Amino acid sequence: MNAIFKIGGLVGLLLTALGPILVFTGVIDVDRNKLVMLAGMVIWFLFGTPWLSARKLQPTDSQVEI
């Protein structure tokens, strides 16, 4: 499940970064760029947030020997 969130988050980041590059090269116009960046932002927040918020469990005090 974590792999799905990771892939989705990376796709969202890629879309967010790819839009301005395509505008700079003249492949898409500014209005299309806004849609691409909006889609990237929504995908990033849907998939990146659960991916980055997954924490590793820390041992409790009773499990640690000093």
Backbone as CSV, one residue per row, in Angstrom:
resi,resn,N_x,N_y,N_z,CA_x,CA_y,CA_z,C_x,C_y,C_z
1,MET,0.824,-1.190,0.000,0.000,0.000,0.000,0.865,1.248,0.000
2,ASN,1.992,1.186,0.734,2.878,2.333,0.789,3.483,2.615,-0.585
3,ALA,3.690,1.586,-1.394,4.251,1.775,-2.726,3.278,2.541,-3.623
4,ILE,1.988,2.310,-3.460,0.984,3.032,-4.244,1.021,4.517,-3.900
5,PHE,1.125,4.826,-2.597,1.206,6.223,-2.185,2.490,6.872,-2.685
6,LYS,3.573,6.127,-2.674,4.850,6.671,-3.132,4.805,6.985,-4.629
7,ILE,4.285,6.072,-5.412,4.201,6.280,-6.863,3.258,7.426,-7.178
8,GLY,2.085,7.456,-6.518,1.141,8.546,-6.744,1.712,9.895,-6.348
9,GLY,2.436,9.950,-5.224,3.059,11.198,-4.794,4.111,11.679,-5.776
10,LEU,4.901,10.762,-6.294,5.927,11.148,-7.264,5.313,11.612,-8.584
11,VAL,4.212,10.991,-8.988,3.510,11.443,-10.198,2.979,12.861,-9.994
12,GLY,2.429,13.134,-8.811,1.943,14.479,-8.519,3.046,15.507,-8.549
13,LEU,4.195,15.184,-7.972,5.328,16.110,-8.020,5.836,16.309,-9.442
14,LEU,5.857,15.239,-10.209,6.306,15.338,-11.596,5.383,16.233,-12.411
15,LEU,4.078,16.085,-12.238,3.137,16.948,-12.962,3.298,18.410,-12.561
16,THR,3.522,18.649,-11.278,3.676,20.013,-10.805,4.932,20.650,-11.392
17,ALA,5.995,19.898,-11.519,7.240,20.439,-12.057,7.267,20.452,-13.580
18,LEU,6.541,19.557,-14.201,6.586,19.437,-15.661,5.842,20.560,-16.373
19,GLY,4.760,21.064,-15.768,3.970,22.122,-16.400,4.770,23.360,-16.773
20,PRO,5.494,23.976,-15.836,6.277,25.165,-16.189,7.378,24.892,-17.208
21,ILE,7.936,23.700,-17.184,8.972,23.367,-18.168,8.364,23.306,-19.567
22,LEU,7.166,22.725,-19.674,6.506,22.648,-20.978,6.074,24.027,-21.479
23,VAL,5.696,24.921,-20.574,5.363,26.292,-20.982,6.616,26.997,-21.479
24,PHE,7.724,26.832,-20.777,8.976,27.469,-21.163,9.438,27.011,-22.540
25,THR,9.239,25.731,-22.850,9.652,25.221,-24.156,8.620,25.494,-25.242
26,GLY,7.436,25.995,-24.857,6.418,26.344,-25.846,5.517,25.196,-26.252
27,VAL,5.539,24.108,-25.541,4.729,22.940,-25.890,3.263,23.162,-25.507
28,ILE,3.020,23.760,-24.331,1.655,24.040,-23.887,1.533,25.518,-23.548
29,ASP,0.304,26.012,-23.483,0.082,27.416,-23.121,-0.156,27.533,-21.613
30,VAL,-0.314,28.759,-21.155,-0.423,29.024,-19.727,-1.705,28.423,-19.142
31,ASP,-2.809,28.474,-19.873,-4.057,27.901,-19.347,-3.937,26.391,-19.144
32,ARG,-3.310,25.704,-20.066,-3.100,24.256,-19.916,-2.146,23.985,-18.753
33,ASN,-1.173,24.877,-18.575,-0.234,24.742,-17.457,-0.964,24.808,-16.117
34,LYS,-1.935,25.689,-16.019,-2.697,25.806,-14.773,-3.433,24.509,-14.467
35,LEU,-3.981,23.882,-15.488,-4.678,22.608,-15.276,-3.712,21.487,-14.882
36,VAL,-2.557,21.459,-15.525,-1.563,20.427,-15.217,-1.064,20.599,-13.788
37,MET,-0.798,21.838,-13.389,-0.302,22.078,-12.029,-1.383,21.825,-10.982
38,LEU,-2.633,22.132,-11.317,-3.727,21.831,-10.392,-3.874,20.331,-10.201
39,ALA,-3.807,19.582,-11.292,-3.895,18.118,-11.188,-2.725,17.571,-10.376
40,GLY,-1.523,18.090,-10.617,-0.361,17.648,-9.853,-0.496,17.954,-8.376
41,MET,-1.038,19.131,-8.052,-1.211,19.508,-6.650,-2.212,18.589,-5.951
42,VAL,-3.343,18.328,-6.617,-4.368,17.476,-6.021,-3.836,16.057,-5.825
43,ILE,-3.140,15.533,-6.843,-2.580,14.183,-6.740,-1.538,14.123,-5.633
44,TRP,-0.707,15.174,-5.526,0.310,15.191,-4.484,-0.324,15.172,-3.093
45,PHE,-1.344,15.992,-2.873,-1.945,16.031,-1.554,-2.732,14.759,-1.227
46,LEU,-3.264,14.088,-2.242,-3.980,12.843,-1.988,-3.039,11.672,-1.700
47,PHE,-1.926,11.623,-2.415,-1.031,10.477,-2.287,0.211,10.771,-1.459
48,GLY,0.723,11.975,-1.521,1.960,12.300,-0.806,1.773,12.424,0.688
49,THR,0.620,12.926,1.112,0.392,13.108,2.539,0.382,11.778,3.297
50,PRO,-0.365,10.757,2.854,-0.286,9.473,3.576,1.097,8.829,3.477
51,TRP,1.778,9.042,2.360,3.105,8.451,2.181,4.089,9.056,3.180
52,LEU,4.072,10.369,3.339,5.023,11.024,4.232,4.609,10.956,5.697
53,SER,3.330,10.726,5.965,2.897,10.691,7.360,3.035,9.300,7.977
54,ALA,3.391,8.313,7.186,3.585,6.964,7.733,4.850,6.971,8.583
55,ARG,4.664,6.738,9.863,5.794,6.765,10.784,6.189,5.350,11.160
56,LYS,7.452,5.199,11.469,7.913,3.926,11.989,7.653,3.921,13.494
57,LEU,7.237,2.780,14.005,6.944,2.670,15.426,8.237,2.676,16.231
58,GLN,8.237,3.409,17.315,9.375,3.462,18.215,9.155,2.455,19.344
59,PRO,10.222,1.856,19.843,10.042,0.906,20.943,9.601,1.638,22.216
60,THR,8.833,0.955,23.033,8.406,1.539,24.294,9.530,1.413,25.316
61,ASP,9.370,2.081,26.435,10.414,2.055,27.466,10.643,0.649,28.012
62,SER,9.611,-0.159,28.047,9.768,-1.509,28.592,10.545,-2.430,27.646
63,GLN,10.663,-2.055,26.380,11.362,-2.879,25.399,12.833,-2.489,25.249
64,VAL,13.245,-1.381,25.858,14.609,-0.893,25.678,15.429,-1.223,26.913
65,GLU,16.605,-1.822,26.690,17.517,-2.109,27.801,18.641,-1.085,27.763
66,ILE,18.979,-0.601,28.960,20.064,0.396,29.042,21.260,-0.248,29.722
